[in-house]
């Protein structure tokens, strides 16, 4: 019986330590750095500084930037210390919650000691048709479109995982068409990614 009590106490202590370590630090710049690192600093992650101590974070591929301007930036311009905006907000308490909010197409308002999130999602409006040469019996029946930003948004809509990584590329010696190398960090070997990119 004593062993079970000791194991339970140790389990609770480990949980408290994990929770304390996961708590967000007071400095907004520390939050920005850690969240960027957790996501692999993707090219579509936008960090906008409203003031030296107030910052916004969001994915430009999944968020309606006009709504961000109207519902968040304009109220902040009038009063940088305001706690209410023209949008519903939620408190974010940990790094994991911050990353999850970004992957759900939310905007983070990062301040010293507090982080607020609000939904401003803007997934692709046109439902891409299934490619006629790649018909599959199971799974999603959508195909990529001509716009790279929309394609990244489609991938983010299906795979909301912080280990998703992508890099911008330019393909063609004359056309320089924009392209993306997309992979899962925990599944793709680094040398394979480097070979594909080369």
C-alpha distance (Angstrom), angle and dihedral (degrees) to the residues before:
residue distance angle dihedral
X1 . . .
X2 3.81 . .
X3 3.81 90.8 .
X4 3.80 91.7 55.8
X5 3.82 91.0 50.2
X6 3.80 91.2 49.3
X7 3.82 91.6 47.6
X8 3.81 90.6 49.3
X9 3.81 91.5 49.0
X10 3.81 91.4 48.7
X11 3.80 90.7 48.2
X12 3.81 91.5 52.1
X13 3.82 91.1 47.5
X14 3.82 92.4 50.6
X15 3.81 89.5 48.9
X16 3.81 91.3 51.5
X17 3.82 91.5 48.7
X18 3.81 91.7 49.5
X19 3.80 90.6 48.7
X20 3.82 92.2 49.0
X21 3.80 91.8 49.5
X22 3.80 91.7 48.4
X23 3.80 93.8 52.9
X24 3.77 115.7 110.5
X25 3.82 116.6 -105.2
X26 3.78 122.5 -120.9
X27 3.82 96.7 -111.0
X28 3.82 115.2 82.9
X29 3.83 91.3 -150.5
X30 3.82 89.7 59.4
X31 3.80 90.6 53.6
X32 3.81 91.6 50.0
X33 3.81 91.9 50.0
X34 3.81 95.8 47.5
X35 3.82 95.2 45.1
X36 3.82 91.1 48.0
X37 3.81 90.1 50.7
X38 3.82 92.6 47.9
X39 3.81 89.7 54.2
X40 3.81 95.3 41.3
X41 3.84 93.4 -114.1
X42 3.83 94.8 -82.1
X43 3.82 118.2 -156.4
X44 3.82 92.3 -117.8
X45 3.82 94.9 55.4
X46 3.81 107.7 108.5
X47 3.81 122.7 -160.2
X48 3.81 113.6 -172.4
X49 3.78 120.7 -175.0
X50 3.80 112.2 -142.2
X51 3.81 91.5 177.7
X52 3.83 134.2 -17.4
X53 3.81 90.2 -81.0
X54 3.82 102.5 29.9
X55 3.81 122.6 71.3
X56 3.80 138.7 168.9
X57 3.82 124.3 -143.5
X58 3.81 126.6 -169.5
X59 3.79 144.3 134.1
X60 3.81 109.9 -99.5
X61 3.82 89.5 -152.6
X62 3.82 95.0 59.5
X63 3.81 105.0 29.7
X64 3.81 131.0 78.7
X65 3.80 100.5 -123.8
X66 3.82 93.2 -166.9
X67 3.83 88.7 59.4
X68 3.82 90.1 47.6
X69 3.80 89.2 54.1
X70 3.81 94.0 47.8
X71 3.82 101.6 37.6
X72 3.81 101.9 33.9
X73 3.81 115.0 13.8
X74 3.81 97.9 45.3
X75 3.85 94.1 50.5
X76 3.82 89.2 45.9
X77 3.80 91.1 50.2
X78 3.80 89.0 56.2
X79 3.81 93.7 45.7
X80 3.83 119.8 4.0
X81 3.82 91.8 -168.2
X82 3.80 95.6 52.1
X83 3.79 117.2 128.0
X84 3.80 96.0 -161.8
X85 3.78 126.7 67.8
X86 3.78 136.2 174.4
X87 3.81 88.3 -88.3
X88 3.81 140.6 60.6
X89 3.78 111.8 -92.8
X90 3.81 136.1 -163.1
X91 3.79 130.5 -161.5
X92 3.80 117.7 -112.5
X93 3.80 115.2 -151.2
X94 3.82 106.5 176.2
X95 3.79 141.4 33.0
X96 3.80 89.4 -111.1
X97 3.80 91.3 55.2
X98 3.82 90.1 48.2
X99 3.81 92.4 52.7
X100 3.82 91.7 44.1
X101 3.81 90.8 51.5
X102 3.81 91.6 52.2
X103 3.81 91.0 49.2
X104 3.83 88.6 52.6
X105 3.84 89.7 58.9
X106 3.78 94.7 -102.2
X107 3.79 129.2 143.6
X108 3.80 118.7 -124.6
X109 3.78 120.8 -146.0
X110 3.81 104.5 -158.4
X111 3.80 119.9 -161.9
X112 3.78 133.4 157.8
X113 3.80 105.5 -71.3
X114 3.82 97.1 -4.1
X115 3.76 139.5 67.7
X116 3.79 124.1 -170.9
X117 3.80 126.3 -169.4
X118 3.78 130.3 -159.8
X119 3.79 131.5 180.0
X120 3.80 115.6 -111.1
X121 3.79 99.3 153.6
X122 3.77 121.6 169.2
X123 3.79 109.5 176.5
X124 3.83 117.1 178.7
X125 3.82 109.6 -66.4
X126 3.80 97.9 -152.5
X127 3.79 111.4 71.4
X128 3.81 102.4 -132.8
X129 3.79 113.6 -127.7
X130 3.76 122.7 -120.8
X131 3.81 112.5 -93.1
X132 3.84 106.1 -107.7
X133 3.81 93.7 -141.4
X134 3.82 94.5 49.6
X135 3.80 105.0 51.2
X136 3.81 112.7 164.0
X137 3.82 126.6 -171.3
X138 3.82 94.4 -141.6
X139 3.78 136.6 32.8
X140 3.79 131.3 34.1
X141 3.80 117.1 -19.9
X142 3.79 97.7 -148.4
X143 3.77 130.7 113.2
X144 3.76 135.3 -160.4
X145 3.79 122.1 -88.5
X146 3.80 132.1 -143.8
X147 3.81 95.2 -92.8
X148 3.83 117.3 83.6
X149 3.82 93.0 -154.2
X150 3.81 90.5 54.1
X151 3.80 90.7 48.4
X152 3.81 91.7 52.6
X153 3.82 88.7 48.3
X154 3.83 89.8 51.7
X155 3.80 90.2 52.1
X156 3.81 91.8 46.9
X157 3.80 89.7 48.7
X158 3.84 90.7 56.3
X159 3.82 99.5 34.9
X160 3.81 112.0 42.1
X161 3.77 94.9 173.6
X162 3.84 125.3 130.5
X163 3.82 89.1 -139.3
X164 3.82 91.9 66.1
X165 3.79 107.8 113.3
X166 3.79 132.1 -174.0
X167 3.77 138.0 173.9
X168 3.80 130.9 -160.0
X169 3.80 114.8 -117.9
X170 3.78 135.6 -179.5
X171 3.81 114.2 -138.4
X172 3.81 125.7 -161.5
X173 3.77 129.5 37.9
X174 3.83 91.7 -121.0
X175 3.80 107.3 20.6
X176 3.83 97.6 42.1
X177 3.79 91.2 -158.9
X178 3.81 114.9 -169.0
X179 3.78 113.9 -111.5
X180 3.78 138.2 165.3
X181 3.78 133.5 -136.6
X182 3.81 104.9 -147.0
X183 3.81 125.1 -174.1
X184 3.81 144.9 145.1
X185 3.79 110.3 -102.5
X186 3.81 95.0 -145.0
X187 3.83 94.4 47.1
X188 3.82 105.4 39.4
X189 3.80 118.5 72.0
X190 3.82 113.9 -126.6
X191 3.81 93.0 -125.6
X192 3.81 91.0 51.7
X193 3.82 91.4 51.0
X194 3.81 89.9 49.2
X195 3.83 91.0 49.6
X196 3.79 92.6 49.7
X197 3.79 92.0 47.6
X198 3.81 91.2 50.0
